[in-house]
Amino acid sequence: MPGYDALVVDRGSQPLNDALALIAPGTTLREGLDRILQAKHGALIVVGDDPAVLSVCTGGFLLDAEYSPQRLSELAKMDGAIILAADASRIARANVHLMPKASIATSETGTRHRTAERVARSIDVPVIAVSEAMATIAVYRHDAKHTTQSSGWLIDRSSQALATLQRFRVRFDEALTGLSRLEIEDAVSVRDVVSVLQPGEMVCRIAEEIEGHLVELGSDGRLIHLQTEELSAGVRETVGLVLRDYADKDGLARLQALAADTMMDLPQVAVALNLAAPRAELHAELAARGFRLLHRLPQLSDVLAERMVERFGNLPEIMAAGAAELESVEGIGTATARVVRDGLARLVEASIFERYE
């Protein structure tokens, strides 16, 4: 299995992702940028024409013309920057000289890219630099930069990540089925819980990384998007419910903060979530509070499930409670108590059937 870190491509903040969506394959702006590359030209393009942008512009000429890929590529033959409307529907100005403050820090060396980075850091707009020499497209937004990759490369990496995602989803489903059975039998250990949380969190992380690729793939990534949605459906919610059953209120934040290497080590995950002390055995017993299995009862609201857990403390006590005890919980009447008892009984029957199938 390829290392998870090898699949991660950092695209920075949501504003940068929004900028990448503007130039994804299938958009008219990307068509214009591809035309510039095919003509072996360079370009500096600012997507936004508000007063803040105009304050760093000098020279050039006003166009206010409807955008088209052909017009963009023709205007790129000139040395100056091109200013587009915020939605890239119109070309506002061309052959503009951009003059951001020279005191703004930049890590770039080329004139075009230095200017692009300084403008992006000083004004809240996407700035695109097309390199004639390197035949690349770089997008700047705030302090973030991303150089686009070819659709073929992105599809290959996404497919690799998708295969890894599928393997983690299989592990998650198998571990979750085992956890449900053990919860009903009141025989859960720390290992059983962590064996669900680890692949579940990895499914969520890899799905997020694939979605990052899909932002850049645009219309070319529709099939991969559907597969990712199917493989990751319901996992984040289930992981949250498992954490509510066994960890404290900060459990989700701590799980998401774990490094990829730590996620591969079950004892470290257990310690990080306060499920076990350092060097403690993973076979230590735990009792589920019951949120996840109660969530599977469609006629029981989250509020009533919360009250039941508060009243009885854990799942074994809830399962052992009689009708009168269940009805003592605020909001639970005779009908709801019957729903709870019948629903839990069906889960027990299903568990027995799965065990001996």
ABEGO torsion letter per residue (X at the ends): XBBAAAABBBAEBAAAAAAAAAABBGBAAAAAAAAAAAAGBBBBBBBEABAAAAAABBEEBBAGBBBBAAAAAAAAABABBBBBBAAGABBABBGBBBBBBAABBBABABAAAAAAAAAAAABBBBBBBBBAAAGBBBBBBEABBBBBBBAAAAAAAAAAAAAAAAAAAAAAAAAAAAAAAAAAAGABBAAAAAAAAAAAAAAAAAAAAAAAAAAAAEAAAAAAAAAAAAAABGAAAAAAAAAAAABBAAAAAAAAABBAAAAABAAAAAAAAGABBBGBBAABBBBBAGAAAAAABAABBAAAAAAAAAAAGBAAAAAABBAAAAAABBGBBAAAAAAAAAAAAAAAAAAAAAAAX
